[in-house]
Every structure is written in C-alpha cells, then in structure tokens.
Amino acid sequence: MTIRTAVIPAAGLGTRFLPATKAQPKGLLPIVDTPAIQLVVEEALAAGIEDVIVVLGPRQDALRTHFARDDALEDELEGRGKADALAAVRRATRPEIRFVVQEEARGLGHAVSVAAPLVGDAPFAVLLGDDLVDPQVPLLRSMLGASERTGSSVIAAMHVGPREIAMYGCITPGQTDGELVRVESIVEKPDPADAASDLAVIGRYVFTPGIVEALARTTPGAGGEIQLTDAIGALARDEPVYAYPFDRGRYDAGNPLDALEAQIAFALARDDLGVPLRKRLIALLQDG
C-alpha cells in the first residue's frame, strides 16, 4: 500500500464565485497570491506524492497553462532582476502533473473514475481543491501512513454541527483502531434528524484499487450525480474503510465567506504579511 499518485478533481464551474469564475477556473482563484489548486498540489507533493492527476472541465486549459513552463516569462523576469517573482513562477511549474478531461459534469465519483485509467491498478489519494489544509498540519501524510499500516482505504473526517452534517457525507462509526474509526456505512447529505453521527467526510481520501470497481457499479444518487460517497459505502461493505478524524487546519474554500477566512488565515501565517495584516484587521474591527 505505497501510495505515489494523487487525483485532484477540478472540473467544477465555481458558480458561487461568479462573475470571477466566468472566464477562469475556480481552482485558479488565489489564496493571497497563490491559486488554491496550486496549494493543494503542493500539499500532495509535500506528503510524498510523486504523480498528480488533475481532472479538468472541457474549457479549463488555463489550469494546464498555469502549471506549464513559461520560458519567455522566466527570461523576462530574470533579465529584470526580479528574483522573487522568478522563484514564484518556477514554484508553479510542475512537471509531476498530468491532466484528464471530464467531458460531462456527472459528479465527484465520475470525476475520480475518469482519472482511474491513468492511475492503473494501484492505490491512490484524492484531494478536493475546495478543501485547503494548513501546511503545518500533516493530514495527508498521516493518512498515507495509516493506509500503509492497515492496507485499507482511509478518509478524512471532522466532527461538525447539525447544520453542517447535512452538507457532507455522514459516517456511521464502528470500532476504533488507534486514531482510526471503522466506517460501517456512509450517507451523502443526510437530514440532520436522521444523521447516524456528527462525523463528516472531508475532502482528503486514500483509496485501495477497490474504489474503482465500486465506482463502476455506483448508480447516480443525490442530485442525479455519481457520488463518491456512495462508492465509499459500497467499498466499506466489501473491505475495511477507516475514517481519520482531525480537528484543525482545514478551510472550506468552496464558498465566499469561508474562502475569505482561508485568505486571512494563510496571510496571517506569512512572515511578510502576518504582522501588518493583523494590525490592519484590528484597526478595521475597532473602527467598526
């Protein structure tokens, strides 16, 4: 269970961020000065992933361009002595990335299945671009270690309130194994009154190859889409699946308010911006 490949679904339209996403993919919206999807790619590489597969929508070639080498821009920056800008551009150049197009918007499970032929018969991780994780929190690395130890799929989870559980996959928990919780079953976006627990699935997953077969027999569910959650439930009936609960360092960049929180949190953590931003925020709050 050595995992070297990660899949990042990025084909969403980003309707909650219109008009900013009218002409650019949602994944390229910046967190301070770095596109959200680049932060997710860097998280994967920092955890030991060597091969990244990004699932694009039909009109998202800008994502390919962002990660491709730009010799003309590099030469221009080098000629002007813009060392910091040159380093930033080179940081975004990622030869480890491959791309595949999801021609139809048929759900997260479908996006993962589109990438499956590039993965082959091997375990792999899935990272959702809407979920950002503080670089100081080694969530993915810990999940990879847990998967290698158990030989099983491991999904990230957090305890959430009644309103939030209706927005996520909800886990029916079983026995514990150290920091892990066995997934007995899982339901996508349950009514809070019917939720089996407050343990919600968050956008980091490590899968055995069995998830591909589970996806192949998953029929459209909530919203008429092929839900990854439904496939995880099917997989859990065939083999052990574990939840890895964590409680800090996650930001939901999928809606404007939480994306603003991520902007602030990532900026405050920077040496060049943290102190002056904190002062400005305090001044703004006092004026308000």
Backbone bond lengths (Angstrom), bond angles and torsions (degrees), N, CA, C in turn:
res aa  C-N    CA-C-N  psi(-1)  N-CA   C-N-CA  omega(-1)  CA-C   N-CA-C  phi
1 M - - - 1.466 - - 1.524 111.53 -
2 T 1.326 116.94 44.40 1.459 120.14 172.51 1.519 108.40 -83.07
3 I 1.321 117.19 122.30 1.473 121.78 -174.14 1.518 109.18 -105.60
4 R 1.324 115.93 122.65 1.449 121.34 -178.48 1.529 112.90 -121.88
5 T 1.354 117.86 -5.81 1.462 121.63 -175.14 1.515 110.63 -120.90
6 A 1.325 116.51 141.27 1.465 122.55 174.56 1.512 109.56 -128.00
7 V 1.332 115.75 142.04 1.460 123.20 175.19 1.524 108.22 -109.58
8 I 1.331 116.80 131.14 1.457 121.93 177.96 1.527 108.60 -121.14
9 P 1.335 118.19 102.28 1.467 120.08 175.94 1.530 110.08 -69.78
10 A 1.332 116.45 127.12 1.464 120.66 -176.28 1.514 112.17 -139.77
11 A 1.337 116.99 26.45 1.462 120.40 -173.44 1.526 113.66 -91.42
12 G 1.341 117.79 1.06 1.460 120.27 -177.30 1.522 112.95 -62.82
13 L 1.333 115.49 152.15 1.469 120.81 -178.63 1.524 113.22 -80.35
14 G 1.328 117.69 -19.64 1.469 119.43 179.50 1.508 113.20 67.70
15 T 1.335 117.34 40.37 1.472 120.76 -174.70 1.522 112.84 -62.41
16 R 1.329 117.54 -26.90 1.473 119.08 179.91 1.521 112.58 -73.92
17 F 1.338 117.02 -6.96 1.460 120.31 -179.60 1.528 112.22 -116.10
18 L 1.323 116.52 14.85 1.467 118.94 174.38 1.529 110.16 -66.16
19 P 1.334 119.83 142.91 1.468 126.39 9.28 1.532 114.93 -89.31
20 A 1.348 118.35 2.50 1.465 119.21 -176.40 1.528 111.95 -60.64
21 T 1.350 116.66 -29.78 1.460 120.09 -178.03 1.526 113.08 -96.22
22 K 1.326 117.03 11.26 1.468 120.06 179.16 1.524 111.35 -64.24
23 A 1.324 117.43 -38.07 1.462 121.26 -175.66 1.519 113.62 -120.10
24 Q 1.348 117.90 2.19 1.455 119.24 177.74 1.524 109.68 -141.10
25 P 1.306 118.19 147.81 1.467 120.88 178.39 1.526 111.26 -62.70
26 K 1.328 114.89 146.97 1.459 120.00 179.69 1.526 112.09 -57.40
27 G 1.320 116.85 -34.80 1.459 120.15 -178.09 1.507 114.37 -63.20
28 L 1.342 117.34 -19.02 1.461 120.46 179.35 1.517 113.00 -90.29
29 L 1.336 118.47 -3.03 1.462 119.20 173.42 1.529 108.29 -62.74
30 P 1.334 117.31 132.96 1.459 119.11 -171.65 1.522 114.03 -82.26
31 I 1.297 114.92 147.46 1.461 123.17 163.51 1.525 104.31 -103.58
32 V 1.315 116.36 100.89 1.467 125.91 -166.78 1.539 107.55 64.25
33 D 1.337 118.44 -95.90 1.465 119.92 -178.21 1.527 113.13 -126.18
34 T 1.330 116.66 12.69 1.457 121.05 -178.51 1.519 109.94 -123.95
35 P 1.338 119.04 126.15 1.461 119.83 178.74 1.525 112.09 -55.98
36 A 1.326 115.51 143.21 1.465 120.45 -177.50 1.522 111.40 -55.62
37 I 1.325 117.45 -42.24 1.462 118.97 -177.15 1.523 111.45 -67.08
38 Q 1.324 117.64 -29.87 1.461 119.33 176.53 1.525 110.60 -66.31
39 L 1.329 117.04 -38.35 1.460 119.96 176.74 1.524 111.08 -61.71
40 V 1.338 116.49 -38.35 1.467 120.12 -179.88 1.530 110.11 -69.50
41 V 1.327 117.34 -41.39 1.460 120.47 175.95 1.523 110.43 -60.03
42 E 1.320 117.17 -44.43 1.463 120.74 -179.78 1.526 111.55 -64.04
43 E 1.331 116.63 -35.81 1.464 120.29 175.52 1.526 110.68 -60.66
44 A 1.330 116.13 -45.06 1.461 120.51 -179.72 1.528 111.40 -62.27
45 L 1.327 116.43 -46.95 1.464 120.35 -178.47 1.525 111.38 -65.37
46 A 1.330 116.73 -37.03 1.466 120.53 179.37 1.526 111.59 -65.78
47 A 1.339 117.04 -25.69 1.470 121.20 -179.41 1.522 112.19 -85.80
48 G 1.337 117.51 -2.41 1.452 120.54 178.03 1.521 115.01 107.54
49 I 1.333 117.07 0.87 1.458 120.54 176.39 1.529 109.56 -68.03
50 E 1.321 116.66 139.18 1.462 121.04 -177.50 1.528 113.15 -112.20
51 D 1.325 117.71 -17.47 1.463 122.72 -174.11 1.523 107.92 -135.02
52 V 1.333 117.41 121.20 1.457 122.17 -177.62 1.525 109.10 -117.95
53 I 1.329 116.11 129.07 1.458 122.52 177.91 1.523 107.96 -113.34
54 V 1.326 117.32 116.91 1.459 122.40 179.13 1.528 108.10 -100.60
55 V 1.337 116.42 127.41 1.455 122.20 179.04 1.524 108.12 -94.24
56 L 1.330 116.02 115.25 1.460 122.72 -176.15 1.522 111.50 -99.46
57 G 1.334 114.91 160.53 1.445 121.08 165.49 1.519 109.75 -85.58
58 P 1.332 118.32 171.54 1.467 121.75 -174.76 1.527 114.85 -61.41
59 R 1.320 118.73 -27.09 1.469 120.58 -175.43 1.532 110.79 -120.88
60 Q 1.314 115.90 44.41 1.461 119.73 -176.02 1.533 112.42 -121.63
61 D 1.329 116.28 39.43 1.457 119.46 179.72 1.526 112.72 -65.21
62 A 1.333 117.26 -16.73 1.465 119.57 177.75 1.525 111.25 -61.21
63 L 1.338 116.94 -28.30 1.466 119.46 176.69 1.527 110.86 -67.54
64 R 1.314 116.86 -40.61 1.474 119.56 175.50 1.534 110.03 -60.20
65 T 1.344 115.06 -44.87 1.463 119.93 -177.32 1.520 111.13 -62.28
66 H 1.330 116.63 -38.93 1.467 119.60 -177.54 1.525 111.63 -60.64
67 F 1.319 117.03 -40.90 1.464 120.17 -175.16 1.522 113.42 -90.33
68 A 1.337 117.71 -4.99 1.467 121.35 -179.53 1.524 110.60 -83.89
69 R 1.307 115.35 156.13 1.463 120.67 176.75 1.532 109.44 -69.99
70 D 1.343 116.27 140.19 1.460 122.05 178.37 1.529 107.57 -125.03
71 D 1.316 115.52 89.64 1.469 120.03 -175.24 1.524 112.13 -62.05
72 A 1.340 116.93 -39.64 1.461 119.63 -178.06 1.517 111.30 -63.35
73 L 1.322 116.79 -44.30 1.463 120.53 179.26 1.528 110.54 -65.42
74 E 1.315 116.76 -42.70 1.466 119.49 179.45 1.528 110.99 -62.38
75 D 1.329 116.58 -42.47 1.471 119.45 179.23 1.521 110.90 -63.59
76 E 1.337 116.53 -40.15 1.463 120.66 179.76 1.529 110.78 -63.37
77 L 1.326 116.23 -46.62 1.462 120.09 -179.17 1.522 111.48 -65.99
78 E 1.335 116.37 -39.69 1.463 119.92 179.42 1.523 110.42 -65.42
79 G 1.341 116.28 -40.53 1.457 120.09 179.33 1.509 113.21 -64.80
80 R 1.325 117.04 -30.87 1.457 121.15 179.22 1.528 113.14 -88.24
81 G 1.315 116.57 -0.56 1.461 119.96 -179.87 1.520 113.74 72.65
82 K 1.338 116.87 24.61 1.469 121.35 -179.09 1.527 109.17 -87.59
83 A 1.318 116.73 74.08 1.458 121.27 -172.89 1.522 112.71 -63.87
84 D 1.336 117.23 -43.07 1.468 120.03 -178.57 1.528 111.27 -65.83
85 A 1.343 116.21 -42.80 1.457 119.88 179.23 1.529 110.46 -65.45
86 L 1.332 117.01 -39.02 1.458 121.10 178.50 1.527 110.83 -62.81
87 A 1.318 116.22 -42.30 1.469 119.95 178.49 1.525 110.96 -63.40
88 A 1.347 117.05 -38.00 1.454 120.60 179.13 1.522 111.52 -65.59
89 V 1.340 116.61 -41.04 1.464 120.55 178.58 1.522 110.32 -65.37
90 R 1.315 117.54 -43.31 1.461 120.45 -179.92 1.526 111.64 -67.60
91 R 1.305 116.71 -31.34 1.470 120.49 176.13 1.529 111.02 -62.43
92 A 1.332 116.41 -31.77 1.464 120.69 -178.70 1.525 112.86 -83.02
93 T 1.329 118.44 -9.57 1.456 121.70 179.93 1.518 108.75 -83.69
94 R 1.341 117.42 115.03 1.455 121.19 -170.84 1.532 111.16 -129.32
95 P 1.329 117.36 93.98 1.470 119.76 178.39 1.531 112.55 -68.85
96 E 1.335 117.54 -12.83 1.469 119.88 -179.94 1.527 112.67 -72.49
97 I 1.338 117.54 -10.08 1.458 121.12 -172.26 1.524 111.67 -92.56
98 R 1.340 114.28 133.21 1.459 121.67 168.65 1.527 107.54 -114.94
99 F 1.317 116.32 159.71 1.457 120.84 -177.02 1.518 110.96 -127.55
100 V 1.333 115.25 147.24 1.455 122.01 173.22 1.524 106.75 -141.88
101 V 1.331 116.69 146.27 1.459 121.28 -175.33 1.521 110.78 -101.69
102 Q 1.323 116.04 129.39 1.461 122.94 170.96 1.529 106.47 -92.60
103 E 1.313 116.60 102.34 1.463 121.41 -172.29 1.519 113.00 -67.10
104 E 1.349 117.60 -31.15 1.459 121.91 -179.22 1.517 109.70 -122.85
105 A 1.331 116.18 143.22 1.462 120.86 178.43 1.525 108.61 -83.80
106 R 1.332 115.60 86.24 1.471 120.42 -175.43 1.515 112.43 -114.47
107 G 1.320 118.05 19.16 1.447 120.64 173.81 1.513 113.62 108.69
108 L 1.339 113.73 166.44 1.461 121.06 -178.11 1.524 111.70 -63.88
109 G 1.331 116.63 -41.65 1.460 119.22 178.75 1.509 111.90 -60.52
110 H 1.323 116.24 -39.88 1.465 120.37 178.06 1.525 110.36 -65.09
111 A 1.330 117.60 -41.04 1.467 120.88 178.70 1.525 111.01 -58.45
112 V 1.328 116.64 -43.11 1.467 120.07 179.42 1.527 110.21 -66.11
113 S 1.324 117.92 -39.84 1.460 120.69 -179.69 1.528 111.03 -66.49
114 V 1.337 117.89 -31.77 1.468 121.18 176.89 1.528 110.46 -63.20
115 A 1.327 116.81 -34.72 1.468 120.79 179.88 1.522 112.89 -81.19
116 A 1.332 117.27 -16.97 1.463 121.15 -172.77 1.530 114.12 -55.32
117 P 1.343 120.10 -41.42 1.467 117.99 179.40 1.527 113.99 -60.49
118 L 1.321 117.16 -28.57 1.469 119.92 177.76 1.526 111.57 -77.55
119 V 1.325 116.39 -24.71 1.467 120.50 179.43 1.520 110.42 -76.53
120 G 1.341 116.11 -40.48 1.458 119.92 -175.62 1.517 110.91 78.98
121 D 1.308 116.64 -165.88 1.464 121.82 -177.06 1.524 109.87 -86.47
122 A 1.324 115.45 67.81 1.467 120.99 -176.54 1.524 109.03 -144.43
123 P 1.319 117.74 154.85 1.465 119.66 173.80 1.518 110.14 -68.46
124 F 1.320 116.69 156.42 1.461 120.27 -178.58 1.520 110.06 -156.65
125 A 1.323 114.95 162.18 1.461 121.89 176.93 1.523 108.90 -102.86
126 V 1.330 116.15 155.07 1.458 122.68 171.87 1.523 107.44 -126.48
127 L 1.321 116.72 129.45 1.462 122.26 178.39 1.515 108.70 -124.72
128 L 1.322 117.24 124.34 1.454 120.94 178.87 1.526 109.67 -86.52
129 G 1.324 115.46 133.55 1.453 120.13 -177.13 1.509 114.56 -69.24
130 D 1.341 117.56 -19.31 1.464 120.28 178.63 1.524 112.14 -76.76
131 D 1.313 117.29 -17.80 1.457 121.48 -179.84 1.517 109.23 -102.79
132 L 1.327 116.16 114.03 1.451 121.29 177.63 1.525 109.12 -103.82
133 V 1.316 115.79 142.03 1.460 121.35 -178.59 1.522 108.80 -122.30
134 D 1.320 116.11 132.66 1.455 122.21 176.70 1.531 109.35 -51.36
135 P 1.336 118.43 127.35 1.468 120.00 -179.92 1.524 113.71 -57.89
136 Q 1.333 117.71 -20.20 1.455 120.51 178.94 1.531 112.90 -80.59
137 V 1.338 116.98 -8.29 1.474 121.02 -179.86 1.530 107.71 -102.37
138 P 1.332 118.68 112.61 1.472 121.09 -174.70 1.531 112.42 -82.26
139 L 1.321 116.79 52.70 1.459 120.68 -174.20 1.523 111.72 -61.21
140 L 1.324 117.56 -55.80 1.462 119.95 -175.24 1.520 111.03 -63.61
141 R 1.314 117.29 -42.42 1.463 119.51 178.93 1.525 110.83 -59.71
142 S 1.328 117.25 -40.64 1.466 120.79 178.64 1.527 111.23 -65.75
143 M 1.350 116.52 -40.03 1.456 120.47 178.11 1.529 111.67 -65.05
144 L 1.334 116.64 -41.37 1.455 120.26 177.42 1.526 110.64 -60.88
145 G 1.325 116.04 -42.18 1.452 119.79 177.89 1.515 112.41 -63.32
146 A 1.339 116.32 -40.88 1.470 120.46 179.35 1.522 110.66 -66.34
147 S 1.333 117.10 -38.48 1.460 120.62 178.74 1.525 111.06 -66.52
148 E 1.316 116.73 -41.98 1.452 120.31 178.41 1.527 111.42 -64.81
149 R 1.329 116.21 -36.35 1.473 120.26 179.95 1.518 111.63 -68.57
150 T 1.331 117.53 -42.00 1.456 121.35 -174.30 1.523 113.54 -94.20
151 G 1.338 117.38 -17.59 1.448 120.22 -174.21 1.509 112.60 69.55
152 S 1.335 117.25 24.15 1.462 121.90 -172.73 1.527 111.22 -129.94
153 S 1.331 114.62 167.53 1.459 120.40 173.67 1.517 109.90 -72.06
154 V 1.331 116.11 144.63 1.465 122.31 -179.87 1.524 107.91 -134.41
155 I 1.330 116.79 129.68 1.467 120.90 179.80 1.522 109.28 -122.01
156 A 1.326 115.92 141.77 1.461 120.40 179.73 1.518 110.27 -75.08
157 A 1.327 116.41 146.62 1.468 121.04 -177.79 1.523 109.99 -148.37
158 M 1.333 115.37 152.42 1.464 122.25 175.83 1.517 108.87 -137.08
159 H 1.331 115.46 150.72 1.463 120.93 172.34 1.527 108.09 -80.30
160 V 1.329 116.71 127.25 1.467 121.63 -176.40 1.529 109.56 -130.05
161 G 1.344 115.58 170.45 1.452 121.53 179.06 1.520 112.28 -82.58
162 P 1.349 117.37 173.55 1.471 121.90 -177.36 1.526 113.33 -58.12
163 R 1.333 118.02 -38.74 1.459 119.37 -179.90 1.527 110.89 -66.56
164 E 1.325 116.27 -41.34 1.456 120.15 -176.34 1.525 112.31 -71.67
165 I 1.334 118.08 -33.10 1.464 119.14 -175.88 1.522 110.88 -62.62
166 A 1.328 117.18 -26.61 1.462 120.86 178.46 1.525 112.43 -75.12
167 M 1.332 117.02 -2.36 1.462 121.41 -178.86 1.530 111.92 -107.50
168 Y 1.338 117.08 -3.77 1.456 121.08 -172.97 1.524 111.03 -131.55
169 G 1.330 114.94 174.94 1.447 119.74 166.68 1.511 108.90 -74.71
170 C 1.331 116.73 134.91 1.471 122.10 -176.68 1.525 109.41 -109.31
171 I 1.323 116.40 130.46 1.461 123.16 -174.73 1.526 110.87 -95.50
172 T 1.326 115.74 134.42 1.462 120.75 165.34 1.521 106.58 -90.43
173 P 1.334 118.27 109.37 1.468 119.96 -172.44 1.525 112.73 -81.08
174 G 1.326 114.80 147.43 1.450 121.77 175.19 1.519 110.62 -115.63
175 Q 1.303 116.82 -141.89 1.453 121.54 -177.59 1.531 111.04 -69.94
176 T 1.315 115.34 155.51 1.457 121.07 178.27 1.524 110.52 -97.29
177 D 1.325 115.43 152.44 1.457 122.97 175.51 1.521 106.44 -137.06
178 G 1.329 116.00 88.33 1.455 119.76 -173.68 1.508 109.73 65.64
179 E 1.339 117.39 -123.14 1.455 121.30 -179.59 1.526 111.89 -81.87
180 L 1.328 117.80 -5.90 1.460 121.73 -174.94 1.533 112.02 -95.62
181 V 1.333 114.84 154.60 1.463 122.15 176.55 1.529 107.81 -125.47
182 R 1.317 117.22 126.33 1.469 120.58 179.43 1.537 109.38 -66.69
183 V 1.317 116.27 134.54 1.458 122.10 177.75 1.525 108.13 -89.70
184 E 1.332 116.69 110.53 1.459 120.73 177.80 1.522 110.95 -78.93
185 S 1.323 115.65 -42.16 1.464 121.78 175.78 1.514 107.96 -160.13
186 I 1.326 115.42 172.85 1.455 119.95 -177.01 1.523 108.87 -152.17
187 V 1.325 117.04 139.69 1.458 122.49 -176.96 1.522 108.34 -129.18
188 E 1.332 116.63 135.19 1.456 121.55 179.69 1.528 110.67 -81.70
189 K 1.328 117.02 123.82 1.462 124.91 172.67 1.535 113.54 47.65
190 P 1.329 116.85 63.36 1.463 118.74 -178.45 1.524 111.79 -75.91
191 D 1.316 116.04 160.14 1.462 120.63 167.38 1.520 107.05 -63.55
192 P 1.341 118.64 131.52 1.469 119.89 -178.04 1.520 113.34 -52.12
193 A 1.325 117.18 -32.64 1.468 119.84 179.86 1.521 111.92 -67.96
194 D 1.321 116.91 -22.39 1.463 120.98 -177.46 1.521 112.82 -104.47
195 A 1.333 117.23 -0.70 1.464 120.28 -175.33 1.525 111.29 -64.68
196 A 1.327 115.98 134.20 1.468 120.98 -177.93 1.521 112.29 -75.51
197 S 1.332 117.52 -19.33 1.466 121.63 179.72 1.518 107.89 -164.19
198 D 1.326 115.79 -177.33 1.466 120.15 173.93 1.522 110.83 -104.49
199 L 1.348 116.57 18.50 1.462 121.40 -176.58 1.525 109.14 -94.82
200 A 1.332 115.53 110.34 1.462 121.96 -174.47 1.525 111.38 -105.23
201 V 1.317 115.21 144.07 1.461 121.42 177.20 1.529 109.30 -75.71
202 I 1.326 115.99 131.72 1.461 122.73 178.52 1.529 107.96 -113.36
203 G 1.323 118.15 160.05 1.451 122.80 -165.86 1.506 119.34 -73.79
204 R 1.318 118.07 45.98 1.457 122.59 170.76 1.524 107.59 -134.92
205 Y 1.338 115.85 128.46 1.458 121.57 -175.60 1.528 109.21 -139.50
206 V 1.330 115.65 146.50 1.464 121.54 169.01 1.525 106.29 -127.70
207 F 1.330 116.52 122.30 1.457 121.06 -171.11 1.522 112.57 -118.37
208 T 1.331 114.41 144.85 1.453 120.67 163.93 1.529 107.88 -75.36
209 P 1.339 118.45 165.54 1.469 119.90 177.32 1.525 113.46 -60.08
210 G 1.324 117.68 -17.43 1.452 120.62 -179.59 1.519 113.99 -60.67
211 I 1.330 118.27 -21.14 1.470 119.81 -179.33 1.524 110.87 -66.09
212 V 1.319 117.91 -28.35 1.469 120.66 -178.60 1.526 109.87 -66.90
213 E 1.336 117.33 -44.69 1.459 120.48 177.64 1.522 110.45 -66.38
214 A 1.339 116.87 -37.23 1.468 120.27 178.31 1.527 110.85 -63.96
215 L 1.314 116.79 -38.81 1.467 120.57 176.89 1.528 111.13 -65.34
216 A 1.323 116.48 -37.36 1.464 120.66 -177.17 1.529 111.44 -63.25
217 R 1.327 117.44 -27.07 1.463 119.74 179.94 1.536 112.47 -106.84
218 T 1.307 116.59 15.02 1.465 120.81 177.88 1.528 109.39 -91.93
219 T 1.314 116.13 125.20 1.458 121.41 178.85 1.527 109.42 -92.41
220 P 1.338 117.83 160.66 1.458 119.89 179.75 1.531 112.04 -54.49
221 G 1.326 115.74 136.62 1.459 121.42 -178.92 1.511 111.28 -120.12
222 A 1.348 116.39 -127.30 1.462 121.55 -177.63 1.518 110.27 -55.10
223 G 1.346 116.40 131.24 1.456 122.01 179.64 1.511 114.28 71.76
224 G 1.342 117.64 11.63 1.450 120.54 -178.33 1.514 113.69 71.68
225 E 1.332 117.45 16.21 1.449 122.10 -177.10 1.527 110.77 -108.57
226 I 1.320 115.56 160.41 1.461 120.64 174.32 1.526 107.30 -83.05
227 Q 1.317 115.46 107.30 1.449 121.22 -172.35 1.525 111.61 -87.14
228 L 1.304 116.61 128.76 1.462 120.48 174.55 1.521 110.38 -60.22
229 T 1.325 116.64 -35.43 1.462 121.32 179.25 1.529 110.92 -58.45
230 D 1.327 117.44 -42.89 1.469 120.74 179.54 1.524 110.50 -63.38
231 A 1.319 117.14 -39.84 1.459 120.15 179.00 1.532 111.21 -66.86
232 I 1.331 116.85 -36.54 1.470 119.93 176.85 1.521 109.64 -63.59
233 G 1.341 116.72 -40.87 1.464 120.11 177.11 1.515 111.66 -60.42
234 A 1.335 117.05 -42.12 1.464 120.89 177.73 1.520 110.81 -65.07
235 L 1.331 116.63 -41.51 1.464 120.76 178.76 1.524 110.86 -62.38
236 A 1.343 116.80 -39.40 1.469 121.14 -178.69 1.526 112.14 -66.02
237 R 1.323 117.66 -20.77 1.466 120.44 175.82 1.527 111.72 -80.50
238 D 1.343 116.02 -18.32 1.463 120.48 -177.59 1.521 113.36 -101.36
239 E 1.324 116.96 -29.46 1.458 120.88 -176.10 1.521 108.90 -156.54
240 P 1.337 118.21 162.75 1.465 119.28 -178.74 1.516 112.73 -63.15
241 V 1.324 115.70 136.30 1.455 123.88 171.54 1.521 106.40 -128.97
242 Y 1.315 117.57 133.65 1.457 121.65 -176.88 1.528 111.04 -118.00
243 A 1.315 114.51 146.67 1.466 121.37 170.39 1.521 108.78 -96.97
244 Y 1.324 115.58 141.40 1.463 121.86 176.24 1.528 107.01 -113.33
245 P 1.342 118.26 95.94 1.467 119.47 -178.83 1.533 111.18 -71.77
246 F 1.324 115.36 139.24 1.458 121.18 172.10 1.525 107.46 -142.22
247 D 1.321 116.78 165.35 1.466 118.00 -169.55 1.520 114.92 -137.52
248 R 1.337 117.98 13.37 1.464 117.15 -178.55 1.520 110.57 -155.27
249 G 1.336 114.38 156.28 1.449 120.29 170.22 1.511 116.05 85.41
250 R 1.351 118.20 9.22 1.456 120.30 -179.40 1.522 109.92 -107.26
251 Y 1.331 115.91 137.19 1.465 121.53 178.45 1.529 108.80 -129.43
252 D 1.310 115.77 131.47 1.456 121.76 178.43 1.528 108.21 -88.55
253 A 1.331 115.87 105.11 1.466 119.94 -179.72 1.517 111.93 -92.49
254 G 1.330 117.06 15.74 1.445 120.95 -176.95 1.506 114.98 -87.61
255 N 1.317 117.89 -4.21 1.462 120.51 175.55 1.524 108.46 -139.77
256 P 1.329 117.89 153.88 1.470 120.51 -170.32 1.533 114.78 -58.53
257 L 1.332 118.91 -42.41 1.463 119.63 -176.50 1.523 111.19 -64.88
258 D 1.334 117.30 -47.99 1.457 119.98 -179.83 1.521 111.53 -69.70
259 A 1.339 116.89 -29.86 1.462 119.41 175.78 1.526 110.74 -65.45
260 L 1.331 116.44 -36.34 1.465 119.95 175.65 1.527 110.83 -64.13
261 E 1.330 116.50 -39.16 1.472 120.09 176.75 1.530 110.24 -61.26
262 A 1.336 116.20 -42.30 1.461 119.85 178.29 1.517 110.98 -62.85
263 Q 1.336 116.50 -42.11 1.461 120.05 177.41 1.527 110.99 -55.10
264 I 1.317 115.21 -48.20 1.463 120.02 -176.76 1.520 110.94 -66.72
265 A 1.338 116.38 -45.52 1.460 120.02 -177.62 1.527 111.86 -62.03
266 F 1.331 116.84 -45.27 1.463 119.88 -179.32 1.530 110.83 -68.68
267 A 1.332 117.57 -35.25 1.462 120.17 178.32 1.523 111.30 -68.95
268 L 1.338 116.93 -41.81 1.463 119.96 179.77 1.529 112.07 -63.33
269 A 1.324 117.02 -25.56 1.468 120.36 -179.04 1.520 112.95 -80.87
270 R 1.333 117.28 -7.75 1.464 120.61 -177.05 1.521 111.75 -88.37
271 D 1.327 115.04 141.71 1.457 120.29 179.95 1.528 111.93 -65.54
272 D 1.340 116.71 -34.32 1.457 119.23 -175.14 1.527 113.00 -83.89
273 L 1.325 118.26 -19.43 1.461 121.44 -174.76 1.525 114.35 -118.95
274 G 1.310 117.33 -23.74 1.462 120.92 -170.40 1.520 114.47 -56.34
275 V 1.313 117.37 -53.09 1.472 120.73 -175.50 1.528 111.52 -66.64
276 P 1.349 119.80 -51.90 1.471 118.32 -179.68 1.538 112.76 -64.21
277 L 1.324 117.80 -35.02 1.463 119.04 179.07 1.523 110.65 -66.64
278 R 1.309 116.36 -41.84 1.471 119.51 179.32 1.533 109.92 -58.91
279 K 1.319 117.44 -42.27 1.463 120.91 179.44 1.529 111.00 -63.40
280 R 1.321 116.20 -41.57 1.464 119.54 -179.05 1.527 111.44 -68.45
281 L 1.317 116.61 -38.78 1.463 119.61 178.26 1.522 111.22 -63.88
282 I 1.338 116.01 -42.29 1.465 119.58 178.17 1.523 110.57 -61.93
283 A 1.331 116.30 -41.79 1.475 120.37 179.52 1.531 110.75 -64.30
284 L 1.323 116.94 -42.48 1.455 120.79 178.94 1.513 112.01 -62.18
285 L 1.336 116.11 -43.63 1.457 121.24 -179.87 1.532 111.04 -65.73
286 Q 1.328 115.78 -38.50 1.463 118.62 178.27 1.516 111.50 -67.27
287 D 1.343 116.34 -38.82 1.465 119.93 178.30 1.516 111.27 -66.93
288 G 1.340 115.51 -31.17 1.477 119.01 -178.71 1.491 113.03 -75.25
